[in-house]
Amino acid sequence: MAARDYVGAMKIAIASDHAALDLKAELREWLIEEGHEVADLGPDTTDSVDYPDYGYKLAGVVADGSVEFGVALCGSGLGISMAANRNPAVRCAMVSEPLSASFARSHNDANMIAMGARIIGPEMAKACIEAFLQTEFEGGRHQRRVDKLSNPS
């Protein structure tokens, strides 16, 4: 797995549901401290919200190229990743440790990462994001498979 030296600010969007609000806030601040430009797509309160709404919103800005990568968070990480993956231009990987985050990029060219606030702590979440951002897609034999994700024929 090739690590890349990300120089300058990467554009990253982050969104969650109410269950992951605190983790989202901590990760947003950390990403900014790391020098990235971060778009927080909400929510802003702990009022109950529906994770699909935020998964779709996040997937939209990743798909249209407004940002380079997306970070999706909910209680388990599963629901918001399912919502995001309904967009054919999105490859959102649910991860809970850095190795899976690296493989999501190197083998699957993932453009979003999803994590569960009730499953993963802030330090492990940061380690996953760091591994994700530092890993490049390997292409080669993986490209054919990635192409099939958006064009199943």
Steps between C-alpha positions, in 0.01 A plus 500: 500500500647825388486789741465844357625824639195721496637852478268791555135486579287216375130572470312260725131496588369347821145416606330293767173428668418607856671191649839602360481876557779510761734280295431714191590818689826352629601363160409826325725700734783247466481507120514880503802488733661260251465770234197374307204701378193342659136542402273398789169392346327457834314449710571771755290376794427173676138512383409171337566495125490235229842371392394448135447875459860569603641202309332622180615858557860392561498264202379785282796728569746212459338393173494850351866561585441783747724309742766233459378268774212454742484386862162350592404428861199354677445278801626185329634644173290249311189700419675813377736291286205320342337834420821643352558193284167551321680768298676315214796741511569421866703218648450532876685250718390421854817457707599464864879473479779643281575190290145490362520875433821450302356210299187705429721749318768274351270225369156663473580865423257601776413867502315489831565338835227411751539428869272433795518732800367225726767261373818701457668758722641833385864391489426190292276708273790743445734209424250366244464838330876550495556158339221571250638840398859380471424203276474521123297276274726232349307472175623209288302183563270689737382752238285246314318413822452861605356580156236231554379671816361790297419304184370153590467316171 
